[in-house]
């Protein structure tokens, strides 16, 4: 997202006659020391003795946080010795990991999500128990509305199948029914719940919500989401499961479809409607893996993507 926004900015300024450099998207797996060296060498060569501007996003927000953070700190320190005219900004939801002596700003105002969603996110154990994510501060601007109420659907009862909501066609129907109730993809003035999400005008109006405004997110890496996908498709909803080849499409919301994705793959993105498919196995792993690997959770990673309507599909109540 940052890369595409920078490209748009550069293109606009160039059309106005301003000469600028070009942004470059570089990705490194900092689990390995050799990748740290490669990153330092690549970036040092890019500087060519001049200034270098680096934006590092979502630093340490994955497994093996401690190791990655230590390597990122090493990268910063080595890069500063090689590029004196270095301008580097790094962002992470975790605090306390900046290289010694570097300026730090804490951005904790909840400006993305409405209060109803914020209350769900701030219950995350990384905030309440482990305290390696800072709690929200005051919003600082008026809350004109609490936002649409959080909708809760349940994977239980007759006609439901599989252990997880993602495996269940019936859960897909339930999600589809709710999306239809929001009049997603329907052009014209709306008198339903969707009027709380966006405004419309008389005449030829865009849809109150489009399919591209919806994300369906799941937690586990290899989970079978075919049930929910089938249910959505049979209800007439255009839906696609995200693969590596789809990352740019998802980021730019180019295709007007409902994307189904693993929540860890879409950190930083925002969507008006987020459907969170809970996993009954999460509680079995979270105490161990949150401690060992600083694994983030559905609340912190998934629910916080929502800018308006949140839907949680639970295996039980």
N, C-alpha and C positions, 0 to 999 in steps of 0.2 A: 504493500500500500504506500509506504513512504517513497519507494522508488518511482512508482507511477505518478504520485503527486509531484515529485521533484521534476520528472520529465515534462509534465504539463507546464510547470512554472518556467522551466528553462525555455520551452517552446514559445510560450507567450512573450517572454522577455526578448527572445531572439527576433520575433516578428516585429518588435518595437525598436529593433536596431541595437540592442544591447548584446555585446559579445560575452559569452559565458562558456564555461567548461561543460562537460557532460557527466551526468551521474552514472555510476556503475554499481551493479548489484553483485556483491560477493558473499558467498556462504561458506562457513568453515565449521567443522566439528571440532570443538576445542577439548574433547576428551583426550586427545593425543598430543604429546609435546611437539611432534614433527609438524602438526598442523598449525601450532602457534608460530613456529619458525617460518613456515610458508606464508602465513598471514602477514607477519612482520616484513618479510622480504617483498611480498607483492605490493604492500602498501607503501613501503619505502621507495620502491622503484617508481610507483605511480606519482610520488611527490616530486621526483626529479630535481631535488634540491630546493624546491619551492614550498608553497603552502599545501597542506593536505587537510581536507575536511572529511571526517568520518562520523557516521551515525551508526551506533550499535544498538539494535533493538532487542528487547526480551532477553537480556543477558542473564544466564543462569536460571531460566525458567523451565528447565526440563529435569530429567533424571540426573543423578550424580551431581547435584548442584554444587557441593563443596569443591569438587575437583574442577568443574568447569569454571567456577568463580576464581579459584586460585590461578588457573591458566589465563583467564581473561585479565586479571590484574597484572600478570607477567607480561602479557601482550601489550598492555597500555604502557608499562614502564619501559619495555624494550623499544617500543615505537617512539616514545618521547626522546630517547637517546639518539635515535636514527633520524628523526624528523623534528628539528627545532621549531619549525613553524607549524606545529600540530594543533588542530582544532578538533577535539573529540567529544562527542556527546553520547552517553550511554544511558539506557533506560531499563529498569527492572522493577517488578512488583515487590521483590525482596529488598530489604534494607540492610545496611551495615556491611556492604561488600565492596565499597569503592576503594581504589588504591589510596594509600596513605597520603594525605595532603591535598587531595583533589577536591574541588568544590562540589558540594552536594546540595540538592534542593529536593524537598519532600513535597510531592504533589498528591494531596490526599482528599481534595474536594470532590465529591461525587457528582460530576457534571455529565456523565454519559447516561446514566440510568435514572428513572424516576424513583421516588422514595419506596414504592412497593417492591421494586427489584433490589434496591440497595439493602433493604432489610433482610433479604434472602442471602445476599452475598456476604454481608458482615457477620453471618453466623459461621463462616468457614473456620475450621480448626487452625489454619495457618494464621488467622487473625486473633481468635479468641484464646487458643491454648498455646501454640508454639510461638506466637508473637514475632515471627520473622517477616510478616507482612503488617505494615502499620494500619491501625484502624482508620476509618473515615473521619474526617474533620467536618465542621459545619459547611453546609453547601455555599453559604455566602450570598445567595440570590434567592428571591422568593420562590416557593413551590406553589405554582398556580393550581396544580392538581397532584394527587397522590399517584396518578397513573392508573391504567387499567388494572383491576384486581388480578393477582396471580391465579391462573387456572390450573387445577390439579386433576389429572386423569389417573385411573388405576388399572393396573394389569392384574385382574383377578375376576373370578366368576366364570360362568358358562361361556363357551365359544372362544375363550382365550387359550393360546397355545404357547409353549416354550417357557423357559425360566425367566427370560428377559423381555422387557417390552419391545425391544427391537426385533425379536423373533416372531412377534405376534401380528397377524393380519388384522385382527379385531382392533388392536391398539392403533394400527394405521388408519382404520376407518374412523376411530374416535378423533384422532388428530385431524384427519381430512374434514370431518364434520365441523370441528371447531374453526378450521380455516375458512370453510365456506360461510360460517356464521359471521365472520369478519368481512365477508364479501371481498376476499382477496381475488384480484384479477378482474373484478367487475367494474366496468366503466360507468360513471354517473354519480349522482348525488346519493349518499348513503344515509340511512336512518338507523343503522345498527351500531353495534359496539365499535366498529371501525372509525366512527366519527370522533372518538376520543384519541385516535392515533394520528390523524392527519385531517386537514380541512379540504373541502372541495368547493367548486364554484358552479354556477349555473351555466349551461351551454355544453360545449365539447370539453369534457373534463377528463383528466387521466384517472386511472383506477385509484381508489382510496389507498389500497395496498396492492403491490405487485408480487408475483411469486418470488422475484429476486429479493424481496424484503424479508424472506423467511429462511431460517437455518434450522435444521434438525441435527442435534448434536448427541453423540454417544461417547462413553468414557473409555471402554476397554479397546485394546489395540486390534484384536482379531475377531471382534464380535460380529455375529451374523445379523445384519439389519434387514434381511430380505423380507421378513414378515411385514414390517412397517412400510417398506418401499412398495410391496405388492398392494397393501391396503390403500396407500395413497394413489397409486396408479389406477387401481380399479375404481376409485372415487373420482377419477378424472383430473387429478392434479399432476402437472408436469414435474417430475422429480428425477434427480440424478445423484448417484453416489460419487463423492469426490475421490479422484485418484491424483497421483503426482502430476499427471499431464494437465490437470484441471486447475492448478493453483492460480494461474494468472486470471483465468475466467472467473473464479470465485472471488478473488480480490477486487476485480473491477466490476463485478456483478454484471458482466456482459450478457450472459444468457438469462432470459426471464424464466428461471426454473427454481424450484425448491431444492436446495443442496442438502444432502445428508453427509455429514463429515464427522470424523473424530475430533472432539473438541480441542485437543492439543495442537491440531493442525491450523487452527484459525485464531490463534491469539492475536489480539489487537484489532480484529475486524469488528464491525458493529452491524447489527441488523435490527429492524424494528420488532420483528417477531422471532423469538427463539424458543424452540421446543427441545427440552432437555430430557433425554431418555435415561432414566436412572438404572443402575446395574446392581442387582442384589449381592454380587460378589465384592463390591467396593468395600463394604465394611469389614470383610474378611482380611483384606490386604492393607487397609489404610494405616493402622497403627504401626505396623512394621515398616512399610515403605515410605510413609510420611517422615519417619525418623531417619531411616537409612539413606533415602534418596531424595528427600525433600520433594516428594511427588506432590504436585498440586492437585486440586480436587475439582469435581464438577461445579461446585459453587464458585470457586475462585476463577476457574478457567472458562466455564460455559455460561453460567447465569449472568456473569458480568458483561457478556457480549450484547445483552439485550438493552435496547433503548426505549422500549415501550411495553409490548405485550409478552409476558413470560408464561410458558406452558411447561409444567413438570409432569412427566409420566412416570409414576412410581410402581414398583412391583407389589407394594402393599401400602397400607396406610399407617 
